[in-house]
Amino acid sequence: MTNKFRIGLRREDKNPWERRVPVIPKHVAALVKDHGIEVLVQKSDLRAIPAGEYARAGAKVVEDLSSCGTVFAVKEIPAKLLQKGKTYVFFSHTIKGQAYNMPLLRAIMDLGCQLIDYERMVDEKGRRLVFFGKYAGLAGMIDTFWALGRRLDLEKAANPFSAVKRAIEYPGLAAAETALAEAGGKIAAGGLDDSMIPLVIGFTGYGHVSQGAQELLRNFPVEEVAPKDLAVLFRDPPAGAKERIYKVVFREEHMAEPATPGQSFDLQEYYKHPEKYRSKFEQYLPYLSVLVNCIYWEPRYPRLVTKSWLKKSYEGGQKPRLKIIGDISCDVNGAMECTVKCTDIGNPVFVYDPLNDTAIDGYRGTGPVVLAVDNLPAELPVEASGEFSSALIPFIPEIAKADMTVKFEDCRLSDPVKKAMLVYQGRITPDYRYMEKFLAAAPMEKK
């Protein structure tokens, strides 16, 4: 007899670096034992967690998931693999109208499927409930320190970061932190080059991504300063400046100001009407050696680092302090206008040459080194998957057992899941009707 409640865990194949899973074996065991849900795991040569662990947890390791009514994945599922009427749960990258995924959205609709997007699973205050953001911050910060080490090696400067590797090169987070702690010990012993004093690392934002990135500074001697105190720090560096890193966190009120002189900053107005604001972030850039960008950005918001500022800073042979931009948010031509492209885990950085407006892969050249990897959590696949699965598991039984044949308003799902339902029975749900204009604007795929 076929189990009515059967879900599938699809293999990831978007790129060779994607080894994460949405559900780990421990939680598969709970689904099987406690909820009577049959779990099929698609065979994969890339997955960071071996198939045997899933089998021991009670899952069936198979090639074909066609018997599953609900399929979970991490990244997008190719349109050609979708099947009629199924419920799909993954990061769809469609809610901003991303043109490259409109054919996928059309296919989901044409097949009468349901689409649940992790990105839109939020609480009553709009805070995300299921996310990899912390691990984007962790992996991005490790890679940012690696990039700083490579740039300092080229400059033949005293370099406590020389031995730091990329996150993907460590067996896990603990090993990476051991290497960072060694670098921290060198800094505590006065190992920073005179040209780096004071070494200031700036973080934009204070959400999950920023928290993850900042977390790794626990391996270093650190002193936090307020944005308003940066000028004082440089005017009169303290005696111990060679033995520590200075951290500065920028909030919205540090990044933007009302375009109308004399008005005060209002956070809610900034969110609702960013066109009434302009960037004031450039005043801080001369003090930063490293900038780690962790904010959510849309074109309606002011940019923080512009190409024009960078060009002025390098004209006439000038060499600004800003060596590395760890753009963890990775919005192309976004808050960091010099993020002119995304990179991948195998080739994570480029140098943006502001005088020629070009990007040169690697860390050699004139201009800041830009880290712009768009799937950083995949560098820490086991830990990232564990935390993601822990956040997702409370919602899986209701998704697996939901009756998707009733009207959308009658579908008995919790608010976070219902809010994340982009498509139901092949129709865009009311909260996402705005996406219809993106579908209309996107060219039809040739058959």
C-alpha positions in Angstrom: 0.0 0.0 0.0 1.3 3.4 -0.9 2.0 5.8 1.9 -0.3 8.8 1.5 2.2 11.1 3.1 5.4 10.8 1.1 8.0 13.5 0.5 11.1 13.7 -1.6 14.5 15.3 -1.0 15.9 16.3 -4.4 19.6 16.3 -5.2 21.2 19.6 -5.9 22.7 20.2 -9.3 22.8 23.9 -9.9 26.6 24.0 -9.6 29.3 21.6 -8.5 29.7 23.5 -5.2 26.2 23.0 -4.0 26.3 20.2 -1.4 23.7 21.4 1.1 20.5 19.6 2.0 17.1 21.0 3.3 16.6 18.2 5.8 19.3 16.2 7.7 19.0 12.5 8.6 18.2 13.2 12.3 15.1 15.1 11.2 14.2 12.5 8.6 14.1 9.9 11.4 11.7 12.1 13.3 9.4 12.5 10.2 9.3 8.7 9.7 8.9 7.7 13.3 6.8 10.5 14.8 4.7 11.6 11.9 4.3 8.6 9.7 5.8 10.4 6.7 7.7 8.3 4.2 10.9 10.1 2.9 12.6 9.4 -0.4 16.1 10.8 -0.9 17.3 11.1 -4.5 20.7 9.7 -5.1 23.5 12.3 -5.3 27.3 12.2 -5.8 27.6 15.8 -4.4 25.6 15.8 -1.2 27.7 16.6 1.9 25.8 14.0 4.0 26.3 10.4 2.8 23.3 8.4 1.5 23.9 5.7 4.1 23.1 8.1 6.9 19.7 8.8 5.4 19.1 5.1 4.9 19.9 4.4 8.6 17.4 7.2 9.5 14.6 5.3 7.7 14.6 7.0 4.3 14.7 5.2 1.0 17.5 6.3 -1.3 16.2 6.3 -4.9 16.6 7.8 -8.3 13.0 8.6 -9.0 10.9 11.0 -6.9 7.8 10.9 -9.1 5.7 9.1 -6.4 6.3 12.0 -4.0 3.5 14.6 -3.7 5.9 17.1 -2.1 9.5 17.7 -3.1 12.0 19.7 -1.0 15.2 21.2 -2.4 17.6 24.0 -1.6 18.1 25.7 -5.0 15.8 26.0 -8.0 14.6 22.8 -9.7 15.0 22.9 -13.5 11.7 23.5 -15.2 12.0 20.4 -17.4 12.0 18.2 -14.3 8.8 19.6 -12.8 5.8 17.3 -12.7 2.1 18.1 -12.8 0.3 19.0 -9.6 3.1 18.6 -7.2 4.1 20.8 -4.3 7.7 22.2 -4.5 9.6 23.8 -1.7 12.8 25.6 -2.5 14.5 29.0 -2.9 12.8 30.1 -6.1 14.5 33.5 -6.6 11.4 34.9 -8.2 9.9 37.4 -5.7 12.0 40.3 -7.1 10.9 39.5 -10.6 14.3 37.9 -11.5 14.0 37.5 -15.2 16.2 34.4 -15.4 13.6 32.5 -13.3 10.4 33.6 -14.9 10.4 30.5 -17.2 10.6 28.4 -14.1 7.6 30.3 -12.5 5.6 29.9 -15.7 6.3 26.1 -15.8 5.1 25.8 -12.2 1.9 27.6 -13.1 1.3 25.7 -16.4 1.6 22.4 -14.5 -0.8 23.4 -11.8 1.8 23.0 -9.1 2.3 24.6 -5.7 5.4 26.6 -4.9 6.5 27.4 -1.4 9.5 29.6 -1.1 11.7 29.5 2.1 12.5 33.1 1.7 8.9 34.1 2.4 8.4 32.0 5.5 8.2 34.8 8.1 6.6 35.6 11.4 4.0 38.2 12.2 6.7 40.9 12.2 8.1 39.9 8.8 11.2 38.2 10.2 12.5 35.2 8.3 12.1 31.8 10.0 14.0 29.5 7.7 17.3 30.7 6.4 21.0 30.1 5.7 21.9 33.8 6.3 24.1 33.2 9.4 26.3 30.8 7.4 26.6 33.2 4.5 28.0 35.6 7.1 30.4 33.0 8.6 31.7 31.7 5.2 31.9 35.2 3.8 33.9 36.5 6.7 36.4 33.6 6.5 36.8 34.2 2.7 37.2 38.0 3.4 40.0 37.3 5.8 41.6 35.0 3.2 41.3 37.7 0.6 42.9 40.2 2.9 45.8 37.8 3.5 46.4 37.4 -0.2 46.4 41.2 -0.8 48.8 41.8 2.1 51.1 39.1 0.8 51.2 40.9 -2.6 52.0 44.2 -0.8 54.8 42.4 1.2 53.3 43.7 4.4 53.4 42.0 7.9 50.5 39.6 7.5 48.9 37.7 10.3 46.3 36.4 7.9 48.7 34.8 5.5 47.8 31.2 6.6 44.0 31.7 6.5 42.3 29.6 3.7 39.0 29.8 2.1 36.0 28.4 4.0 35.6 25.6 1.5 39.1 24.4 2.2 38.4 23.6 5.8 36.7 20.4 7.0 34.3 22.5 9.0 33.7 25.7 10.9 35.8 24.6 14.0 38.9 24.1 11.8 38.4 27.5 10.3 38.1 29.2 13.7 41.3 27.5 14.8 43.1 29.2 11.9 41.5 32.5 12.7 42.4 32.3 16.3 46.1 31.8 15.3 45.8 35.0 13.3 44.3 36.6 16.3 47.2 35.6 18.4 49.6 37.2 16.0 47.7 40.4 16.1 47.6 40.4 19.9 51.4 40.1 19.8 51.6 43.3 17.6 51.7 41.5 14.3 49.9 44.1 12.2 51.9 46.1 9.7 52.4 49.8 10.5 50.6 50.7 7.2 47.5 49.0 8.5 47.2 50.9 11.8 44.4 51.2 12.8 42.8 48.2 11.1 39.1 48.9 10.9 36.5 46.4 9.6 33.1 47.8 8.9 29.9 45.8 8.8 26.7 47.1 7.1 23.6 45.9 8.8 22.8 43.9 11.9 20.7 41.0 10.7 21.5 37.2 10.5 24.1 37.7 7.9 25.9 40.4 9.7 25.6 38.6 13.0 27.3 35.5 11.5 30.1 37.6 10.0 30.7 39.5 13.3 30.7 36.2 15.3 34.0 35.2 13.9 35.7 38.3 15.4 35.6 36.5 18.7 38.8 34.9 17.5 40.6 38.3 17.5 41.4 41.0 19.9 38.6 43.5 19.0 37.4 46.9 20.1 34.2 48.3 18.8 33.9 51.9 17.8 30.9 54.0 16.8 30.8 55.4 13.3 31.0 59.0 14.7 34.3 58.1 16.5 36.2 56.9 13.4 37.7 60.3 12.7 38.9 60.6 16.3 40.4 57.1 16.2 42.6 58.1 13.2 43.5 61.5 14.5 44.8 60.1 17.7 45.3 56.3 17.5 45.6 54.6 20.9 48.9 53.0 22.0 47.5 49.5 21.5 46.2 50.0 17.9 48.8 47.6 16.6 47.5 44.8 18.8 43.8 44.8 17.9 41.1 45.1 15.2 38.6 47.9 15.3 35.0 46.9 14.5 32.3 49.3 13.4 28.7 48.4 12.6 26.7 50.7 10.4 22.9 50.9 10.8 20.5 52.6 8.5 20.9 56.0 10.1 24.6 55.9 9.4 24.1 55.0 5.8 21.5 57.5 4.6 20.1 60.9 5.4 17.0 62.9 4.3 17.6 64.6 1.0 15.9 67.7 2.4 18.3 69.6 4.7 17.2 70.0 8.3 15.0 66.9 8.5 15.8 64.1 10.9 16.2 60.4 9.9 13.1 58.3 10.3 13.6 54.6 9.9 10.0 53.7 8.9 9.9 56.5 6.4 13.2 55.4 5.0 11.8 51.9 4.4 8.6 53.2 2.9 10.1 56.1 0.9 13.8 55.6 0.3 13.6 58.0 -2.6 13.4 60.8 0.0 16.9 59.9 1.3 20.4 60.0 -0.1 23.6 58.1 0.9 25.9 59.6 3.4 28.1 56.5 3.7 31.1 57.8 1.7 32.3 59.9 4.7 33.2 56.7 6.5 35.0 54.9 3.6 38.4 56.6 4.0 38.7 55.0 7.5 37.9 51.4 6.5 40.4 48.7 5.5 37.7 46.1 5.0 34.0 46.5 4.3 31.7 43.6 4.9 28.3 44.2 3.2 25.4 42.4 4.8 22.3 44.4 4.0 19.2 43.7 1.9 19.1 46.1 -1.0 16.8 47.1 -3.8 17.3 49.7 -6.6 15.1 52.2 -4.7 17.6 52.5 -1.9 20.8 54.6 -2.1 24.1 53.0 -3.0 26.8 52.9 -0.3 29.9 52.5 -2.5 29.8 54.0 -5.9 32.0 53.7 -8.9 32.5 57.5 -9.0 33.8 57.5 -5.4 36.2 54.7 -6.1 37.4 56.4 -9.3 38.1 59.7 -7.4 39.9 57.8 -4.7 42.3 56.2 -7.1 43.0 59.1 -9.4 46.5 60.5 -9.5 48.1 57.4 -8.1 46.2 57.6 -4.8 45.8 54.3 -2.8 42.9 54.4 -0.4 42.8 52.3 2.7 39.9 50.2 1.5 41.5 46.9 0.4 38.7 44.3 0.6 34.9 44.5 0.0 33.3 41.3 1.3 30.0 41.7 -0.5 28.1 38.9 1.2 24.7 40.3 0.1 26.0 40.1 -3.5 23.6 42.3 -5.4 25.1 43.0 -8.8 25.5 46.8 -9.4 23.7 47.2 -6.0 24.7 48.8 -2.7 28.3 48.0 -3.7 28.2 49.4 -7.3 31.6 47.8 -7.9 30.1 44.3 -7.6 29.8 44.1 -11.3 29.3 40.4 -11.4 28.8 37.4 -9.1 31.6 35.0 -8.5 31.6 31.3 -7.6 33.3 29.3 -4.8 36.0 28.1 -7.1 36.9 31.6 -8.2 35.6 33.8 -5.4 37.2 37.3 -5.9 38.0 39.9 -8.5 39.8 43.3 -8.4 37.6 46.1 -9.5 39.7 48.7 -11.4 37.9 52.0 -10.9 40.0 53.9 -13.4 39.1 51.6 -16.3 35.7 50.3 -14.9 36.9 46.6 -15.3 36.9 43.5 -13.2 40.0 41.3 -13.2 39.6 37.8 -11.6 41.9 37.2 -8.6 43.4 39.7 -6.1 46.1 41.4 -8.3 45.6 44.8 -9.7 44.6 48.4 -8.9 41.4 48.7 -6.9 39.7 46.9 -4.1 39.4 43.1 -4.0 35.7 42.2 -4.2 34.3 39.0 -2.8 30.9 38.3 -4.5 30.0 34.6 -4.1 26.3 34.2 -4.3 26.0 30.8 -2.5 28.4 31.2 0.4 26.7 28.9 2.9 27.6 26.0 0.5 31.2 26.4 1.7 30.0 25.1 5.2 27.5 22.6 3.9 27.1 20.3 7.0 26.7 22.9 9.6 24.6 25.2 7.4 22.3 22.3 6.5 21.9 21.3 10.2 20.8 24.8 11.3 18.5 25.2 8.2 16.9 21.8 8.8 16.3 22.6 12.5 14.3 25.7 11.5 12.4 23.9 8.7 11.4 20.7 10.4 8.4 22.1 12.4 6.7 23.0 9.1 7.3 19.8 7.2 4.5 17.6 8.6 1.8 20.2 7.8 3.1 20.7 4.3 3.4 17.0 3.7 -0.2 16.3 5.0 -1.9 19.4 3.6 -4.9 18.9 1.2 -3.8 21.0 -1.8 -7.1 20.3 -3.7 -9.2 22.7 -1.7 -9.5 26.4 -2.3 -6.4 28.4 -1.2 -8.4 30.2 1.5 -9.5 26.8 2.9 -6.1 25.2 2.8 -5.3 24.5 6.5 -1.7 25.7 6.7 0.0 27.9 9.4 0.5 31.5 8.6 4.3 31.2 7.9 3.7 28.4 5.3 0.7 30.1 3.7 2.6 33.4 3.5 5.3 31.5 1.6 2.9 29.9 -0.9 3.8 31.9 -4.1 1.7 29.6 -6.4 -1.3 27.4 -5.5 -2.9 25.1 -8.0 -1.0 26.9 -10.8 -2.2 30.4 -9.8 -0.2 33.1 -8.2 -1.5 33.7 -4.7 -3.0 37.1 -3.7 0.1 38.5 -1.9 2.2 37.9 -5.0 0.0 39.2 -7.8 2.6 41.9 -8.4 4.8 39.2 -10.0 2.4 39.0 -12.9 3.9 42.1 -14.4 7.3 40.4 -14.3 5.9 37.4 -16.0 4.3 39.5 -18.7 7.6 41.4 -19.3 9.7 38.3 -19.6 10.2 36.7 -23.0 8.6 33.3 -23.6 11.0 30.4 -23.8 11.3 28.7 -27.1 9.9 25.2 -27.2 
